[in-house]
Each structure stands twice: as C-alpha cells, then as structure tokens.
Amino acid sequence: MYEGLSEGETMPIARHLSLITLDGVKDLIARKVEFTCRYELVGGTGDGKPLYQCIYSVGDEELILVAAKVQKHGPKVRHFALWPGLVNHHTNYGDGRPVSLDLDIRNAPEGDGGPDGDRG
C-alpha cells in the first residue's frame, strides 16, 4: 500500500507527472495551446469494465487529470469508464485525434477489477 492512499486505491504508474484539472484543460483550449492526450488503462470496475486515466502532454510536460476538489490525502486522479465517460471527455476536451485503447483489464498495472467511484 502506498502512503497517503485510501484502502483499496492503488498508485497507477510510478512516475513524475504534473497535475491538471478540467478547468486547466479548458484554459489550454481557450488559449489555443497545443496539446495531446492519451488514456492509460489503470484497472477495472467491479463488473469487469476497464477504467482509464487521462494524460495531457504540453510541450515536454506530462500532466495527469485530477478532480478539482482536493481530497483529505491530496488530489484524486480522475478515472473514466469507456462509455460514456472517456468518449464524452475526449469529444469535449481531447486533442481531436482518434483514440486507441487497451480494453483488457488484465493488462492494467495492479489492476484488481475493483470498483472506482470517480468516473468522468
């Protein structure tokens, strides 16, 4: 278990990422800043549906999408179910490119198939 995470939560991928909220993404779009985004498989729901996190790339910086409201233990990474969450998010806040996804939750890092209440 990683320090600062609630029971049942896992750290998706150990690396250094900056944080961005949906308001930050809206600001990038409004200022016409060039960015790309990708969706990484991080686990699954209790009924076996895959969950994804969104990573935005702006220049050389990678930013992980987090909820605007900071939780007791810090920012919470936003997770998306494929439909309608990820599809709607990419339609409204994506980079306009087609999305390529891994749909097999067995490929998720530390994927336990457990539920996640924070879907986009």
N, C-alpha and C positions, 0 to 999 in steps of 0.2 A: 504494500500500500504506500502511496506517495503522501508525504506530509502535506496537510492543508486540503486534502480532498475528502469529501464525504464518503461514507461506506458505500460501496457499490460503484463508485466512479473510478475510472482509470485514466491515466495520462495517455492521450492517443499516440503521440510521437514525441520522443525526447529530442528537442532541438530548440534553437533560439528563434522565436518569432515575435514580432511586434503585434500589438492589438489594434483592432479597428472595430467600431460599432457600425450599425446600419446608418446612423447619421453621418459617420465618417465616409462611408461609401457614397451616400447621397451628395456629400460635399465634393468628392472626387469627380462625380458625374457632372455636377453643376459647374465646376471649374474646368471641365473638359480635360482632366488629367488622364493620360494614357495608362491603362492597367490591364492586366489579365487576371483571370480567376480560374481556379480548379477546385475540384471536390475530391476529398480523400475519404475512403471508406474507413470508418472507425469502430464499427460494431453493428449490433442489430437490436431490434425491438424484441419484446417477449414473444411476438408471433412470427419471428424469423425474417422480418423486413430489414433491409440494410439501412444504416444511418451514416450520414456524411458530415464532414466539416468543410468549411469553405476557406480557402487560402487565396488572398489577393496579392498580386505582385505589382509593385510600383517601382520602376527602376530596378535597383538591386535589392530592394527591401521586400521581405515577405511579411504579410500581416494576416493574422487569423481572426476570423469574425467572431466577436463575443457579444453577449447580451449587453444592453446599455446600462441596466441596473446591476451594480456590483453586489455580489453576494457576501455573506459573512466571511468566507475564505478567499475572496477575490473574484475576479471576473470569471464568468461561466462561458465556455465555448458553446456557440450555437450549433446544434445538430439538426440535420434535415433528413426527414424521410423522403424517399424519391418523389412520391406523389401525395399531395400537391406541393409540399414544402420546397424541395430542391428545384422543381420545374418552375414554380412561381418566382422563387428567389432569382434564379438565373434569367428568367424573362425580364424581370424588373430591374435587377441590379448586376447582371452579368456583363461580360465583355463582348457579347454578340457572336462569339464563336460557338460551334456545335459542342455539345458536352459528350465526353467519353467517360464511362463509369464502370467500376468493378461491382457487379451485383451479388457476388458470392461472399456472404458474411464470414465464411471460414477463412477468408484471406485478410480479415481485419486484425490489426495488431491488438493483442489481448482481448479480442472480441469474445464476449461471453453470451451474446444474444439477449442480454438483459434489457429491460425497458429503460427508456430515457424520456423524461417528461418535457424536455426542452426542444421541441421540434419547431422548425420555421414555419 
